[in-house]
Amino acid sequence: MKRREFISLLGGAAAAWPLAVRAQQPDRLRRIGVLMGTAESDPDQKAMVSVFTRALEDLGWKEGANIRIDRRWAASDVAGLRTQASELARLGLDSPDGRAA
């Protein structure tokens, strides 16, 4: 997947997420997984994750208060992406409709 396509995909997901988030904000801590196919040191990708986090905060979701964001970086390593995706799946993240996945 090319970098621009990946950024567009992430942007689309970030745009759709707030619609589900507005539906209800229960008292329990929600878990969100973010999987990036680049190195953590990549400034563009760090900026994208930062924008995503700020957008959630604008909607009333604050990390440590009512959400936990589990970030994983795979540095363009396909095997690493699979490993990180499996790890995130085992964490019991919440789905956009509010149910635990």
FENRARA-V245141 format. One record per helix or strand. SS is the DSSP state (2 for helix, 1 for strand). FROM is the first residue (numbers start at 0). TO is the last residue. If there is no record, write none. Layout:
BEGIN
ss=SS from=FROM to=TO
ss=SS from=FROM to=TO
END
This chain:
BEGIN
ss=2 from=2 to=22
ss=1 from=29 to=35
ss=2 from=42 to=57
ss=1 from=62 to=62
ss=1 from=66 to=72
ss=2 from=77 to=89
ss=1 from=93 to=93
ss=1 from=99 to=99
END
